Amino acid sequence: MALPGKHQFGEINGQRVTFVEKGATEERMNFLKELLEYNNFEVIIGEKKKKKEEDPTLYDVGVTDLIFNPTIWIYERRLKRKDGKSVTHQYWEGKDHAKPQYWENK
């Protein structure tokens, strides 16, 4: 779930992509797909092969825009949410709640 440190390229289903996240759960994959498609990216999803039958299904998420770098887009506030706000690092990681102010701690 952490932002990648490097710009990662590769292929998913024969399509050249920039990897957004590798080994994502189905819930995480759906979140990223919805967010990136809202920002007009073409999203490619690839299912990873399981080592054992009982292992959970994991997915690689990529976009066809080869110059896309999620770290840069997030910190430059270029990715937008459906409510019009910019995507923050916390939102990207699924921790969108702000910590309460110290006087609100109980």
C-alpha positions, -999 to 999 in steps of 0.1 A, spaced: 0 0 0 29 23 3 38 46 -25 65 32 -47 99 48 -44 107 42 -81 89 45 -113 81 8 -122 74 -4 -158 64 -38 -171 37 -57 -189 2 -69 -179 -15 -92 -203 9 -81 -231 2 -44 -226 31 -21 -216 22 -4 -183 34 17 -154 28 -3 -123 7 15 -97 7 -14 -72 17 -50 -73 1 -77 -52 -30 -57 -43 -61 -73 -27 -94 -73 -46 -107 -45 -24 -75 -24 -29 -76 -31 -67 -112 -19 -70 -103 13 -50 -73 21 -72 -92 12 -104 -121 35 -96 -98 64 -85 -76 62 -115 -104 58 -140 -120 89 -125 -88 107 -132 -90 95 -169 -63 68 -168 -67 35 -187 -63 9 -160 -50 -26 -167 -55 -53 -141 -35 -86 -140 -42 -115 -117 -11 -129 -100 -6 -167 -101 -12 -184 -68 16 -205 -52 -10 -225 -33 -47 -230 -40 -56 -216 -6 -37 -184 -11 -57 -152 -16 -60 -138 -51 -38 -108 -56 -37 -84 -85 -12 -61 -103 -26 -27 -111 -11 -6 -139 -19 23 -162 -11 26 -199 3 62 -194 40 54 -192 50 87 -177 25 84 -148 42 82 -114 18 80 -85 42 96 -60 46 127 -81 9 130 -89 -1 127 -52 24 152 -38 17 176 -66 -20 173 -58 -29 163 -94 -50 133 -86 -86 142 -76 -113 124 -56 -149 123 -66 -157 150 -40 -133 174 -58 -106 172 -31 -70 163 -39 -58 128 -32 -35 129 -2 -9 103 9 -33 92 37 -62 88 13 -41 68 -11 -32 44 18 -68 42 30 -62 63 62 -83 93 52 -92 103 87 -73 132 102 -60 129 136 -80 150 161 -65 181 176 -48 175 209 -76 192 228 -102 168 213 -83 137 226 -102 119 253 
